[in-house]
Amino acid sequence: MSKVCQITGKRPQSGNNVSHANNKTKRRFYPNLFKKRFYLPEEDRWITLKVSSTALKTINKNGLAATLKKAKEKGTLSL
């Protein structure tokens, strides 16, 4: 499964490991993802989303329905 947040669209970024001798080798920075179940009272069902820690904070602040609506408008959500 891909390492992409379904709410924010965060993806792995690339960069360099830099040694003490200033040698550079490629590496990847992965987003902090969690596989989490949420309850949708409007549809009376559970959904499982792969979300980043930032998306969890957004869901706690704005609510699940509002966050899902915004993600659908943005085009990052695929349910």
PyRosetta script that sets phi, psi and omega in degrees:
from pyrosetta import init, pose_from_sequence

init()
pose = pose_from_sequence("MSKVCQITGKRPQSGNNVSHANNKTKRRFYPNLFKKRFYLPEEDRWITLKVSSTALKTINKNGLAATLKKAKEKGTLSL")
pose.set_psi(1, 143.9)
pose.set_omega(1, -176.2)
pose.set_phi(2, -72.3)
pose.set_psi(2, 154.6)
pose.set_omega(2, -178.4)
pose.set_phi(3, -96.6)
pose.set_psi(3, 66.7)
pose.set_omega(3, -177.8)
pose.set_phi(4, -130.5)
pose.set_psi(4, 133.9)
pose.set_omega(4, 177.1)
pose.set_phi(5, -73.6)
pose.set_psi(5, 131.5)
pose.set_omega(5, -177.3)
pose.set_phi(6, -78.3)
pose.set_psi(6, -15.4)
pose.set_omega(6, -179.9)
pose.set_phi(7, -96.5)
pose.set_psi(7, -53.5)
pose.set_omega(7, -175.1)
pose.set_phi(8, -92.2)
pose.set_psi(8, -20.4)
pose.set_omega(8, -178.1)
pose.set_phi(9, 81.6)
pose.set_psi(9, 12.5)
pose.set_omega(9, 179.3)
pose.set_phi(10, -62.5)
pose.set_psi(10, 137.3)
pose.set_omega(10, -178.6)
pose.set_phi(11, -127.7)
pose.set_psi(11, 167.2)
pose.set_omega(11, 174.3)
pose.set_phi(12, -63.2)
pose.set_psi(12, 142.6)
pose.set_omega(12, 175.6)
pose.set_phi(13, -109.2)
pose.set_psi(13, 158.5)
pose.set_omega(13, 178.8)
pose.set_phi(14, -111.4)
pose.set_psi(14, 155.0)
pose.set_omega(14, 179.6)
pose.set_phi(15, -165.3)
pose.set_psi(15, -160.7)
pose.set_omega(15, -177.8)
pose.set_phi(16, -123.3)
pose.set_psi(16, 142.0)
pose.set_omega(16, 161.4)
pose.set_phi(17, -82.7)
pose.set_psi(17, 130.9)
pose.set_omega(17, 180.0)
pose.set_phi(18, -117.5)
pose.set_psi(18, 118.6)
pose.set_omega(18, -178.3)
pose.set_phi(19, -81.6)
pose.set_psi(19, 172.7)
pose.set_omega(19, 178.2)
pose.set_phi(20, -61.0)
pose.set_psi(20, -31.1)
pose.set_omega(20, 178.5)
pose.set_phi(21, -85.8)
pose.set_psi(21, 9.7)
pose.set_omega(21, 178.2)
pose.set_phi(22, 66.4)
pose.set_psi(22, 25.7)
pose.set_omega(22, 171.3)
pose.set_phi(23, -78.7)
pose.set_psi(23, 140.8)
pose.set_omega(23, -177.6)
pose.set_phi(24, -117.8)
pose.set_psi(24, 128.7)
pose.set_omega(24, 174.2)
pose.set_phi(25, -128.6)
pose.set_psi(25, 146.5)
pose.set_omega(25, -176.8)
pose.set_phi(26, -67.6)
pose.set_psi(26, 145.7)
pose.set_omega(26, 174.6)
pose.set_phi(27, -148.6)
pose.set_psi(27, 171.5)
pose.set_omega(27, 179.0)
pose.set_phi(28, -124.4)
pose.set_psi(28, 141.6)
pose.set_omega(28, 174.5)
pose.set_phi(29, -103.5)
pose.set_psi(29, 113.8)
pose.set_omega(29, -177.2)
pose.set_phi(30, -92.5)
pose.set_psi(30, 145.1)
pose.set_omega(30, 175.4)
pose.set_phi(31, -71.6)
pose.set_psi(31, 155.9)
pose.set_omega(31, -178.3)
pose.set_phi(32, -83.5)
pose.set_psi(32, 89.8)
pose.set_omega(32, -172.6)
pose.set_phi(33, -101.9)
pose.set_psi(33, 148.0)
pose.set_omega(33, 175.6)
pose.set_phi(34, -132.5)
pose.set_psi(34, 141.8)
pose.set_omega(34, 172.2)
pose.set_phi(35, -93.3)
pose.set_psi(35, 113.3)
pose.set_omega(35, -169.4)
pose.set_phi(36, -131.8)
pose.set_psi(36, 140.5)
pose.set_omega(36, 176.2)
pose.set_phi(37, -96.2)
pose.set_psi(37, 135.3)
pose.set_omega(37, 177.8)
pose.set_phi(38, -125.6)
pose.set_psi(38, 146.8)
pose.set_omega(38, 177.8)
pose.set_phi(39, -99.3)
pose.set_psi(39, 128.1)
pose.set_omega(39, 176.4)
pose.set_phi(40, -101.9)
pose.set_psi(40, 102.6)
pose.set_omega(40, -178.7)
pose.set_phi(41, -67.6)
pose.set_psi(41, -27.9)
pose.set_omega(41, 179.4)
pose.set_phi(42, -63.7)
pose.set_psi(42, -38.1)
pose.set_omega(42, -179.1)
pose.set_phi(43, -102.2)
pose.set_psi(43, -3.2)
pose.set_omega(43, -179.2)
pose.set_phi(44, 53.1)
pose.set_psi(44, 51.0)
pose.set_omega(44, 179.2)
pose.set_phi(45, -153.0)
pose.set_psi(45, 162.9)
pose.set_omega(45, 176.3)
pose.set_phi(46, -97.2)
pose.set_psi(46, 143.1)
pose.set_omega(46, 173.3)
pose.set_phi(47, -128.1)
pose.set_psi(47, 147.8)
pose.set_omega(47, 177.4)
pose.set_phi(48, -108.4)
pose.set_psi(48, 125.6)
pose.set_omega(48, 179.7)
pose.set_phi(49, -124.6)
pose.set_psi(49, 149.3)
pose.set_omega(49, 171.4)
pose.set_phi(50, -100.0)
pose.set_psi(50, 107.1)
pose.set_omega(50, -172.4)
pose.set_phi(51, -124.8)
pose.set_psi(51, 152.3)
pose.set_omega(51, 175.9)
pose.set_phi(52, -84.1)
pose.set_psi(52, 168.0)
pose.set_omega(52, 179.2)
pose.set_phi(53, -63.9)
pose.set_psi(53, -33.1)
pose.set_omega(53, 176.5)
pose.set_phi(54, -64.4)
pose.set_psi(54, -40.6)
pose.set_omega(54, 179.2)
pose.set_phi(55, -66.8)
pose.set_psi(55, -35.7)
pose.set_omega(55, 176.5)
pose.set_phi(56, -61.9)
pose.set_psi(56, -41.9)
pose.set_omega(56, 177.3)
pose.set_phi(57, -62.8)
pose.set_psi(57, -40.6)
pose.set_omega(57, 179.7)
pose.set_phi(58, -65.1)
pose.set_psi(58, -41.4)
pose.set_omega(58, 178.6)
pose.set_phi(59, -64.8)
pose.set_psi(59, -41.5)
pose.set_omega(59, 178.2)
pose.set_phi(60, -64.0)
pose.set_psi(60, -35.5)
pose.set_omega(60, -177.1)
pose.set_phi(61, -78.7)
pose.set_psi(61, -50.1)
pose.set_omega(61, -171.8)
pose.set_phi(62, -97.6)
pose.set_psi(62, -16.9)
pose.set_omega(62, -176.0)
pose.set_phi(63, 96.8)
pose.set_psi(63, 154.9)
pose.set_omega(63, -175.4)
pose.set_phi(64, -68.4)
pose.set_psi(64, -45.7)
pose.set_omega(64, -176.0)
pose.set_phi(65, -62.3)
pose.set_psi(65, -44.1)
pose.set_omega(65, -179.5)
pose.set_phi(66, -66.5)
pose.set_psi(66, -39.6)
pose.set_omega(66, -179.7)
pose.set_phi(67, -67.7)
pose.set_psi(67, -42.0)
pose.set_omega(67, 177.8)
pose.set_phi(68, -63.9)
pose.set_psi(68, -40.0)
pose.set_omega(68, 179.2)
pose.set_phi(69, -62.2)
pose.set_psi(69, -44.8)
pose.set_omega(69, 179.9)
pose.set_phi(70, -65.7)
pose.set_psi(70, -38.4)
pose.set_omega(70, 179.5)
pose.set_phi(71, -67.6)
pose.set_psi(71, -36.4)
pose.set_omega(71, 177.3)
pose.set_phi(72, -66.3)
pose.set_psi(72, -40.1)
pose.set_omega(72, 177.1)
pose.set_phi(73, -64.2)
pose.set_psi(73, -38.7)
pose.set_omega(73, 179.4)
pose.set_phi(74, -71.2)
pose.set_psi(74, -28.3)
pose.set_omega(74, 178.4)
pose.set_phi(75, 95.5)
pose.set_psi(75, 10.6)
pose.set_omega(75, -179.0)
pose.set_phi(76, -90.7)
pose.set_psi(76, -19.0)
pose.set_omega(76, -175.6)
pose.set_phi(77, -90.8)
pose.set_psi(77, 133.3)
pose.set_omega(77, 176.0)
pose.set_phi(78, -131.5)
pose.set_psi(78, 96.9)
pose.set_omega(78, 178.7)
pose.set_phi(79, -107.3)
pose.dump_pdb("model.pdb")
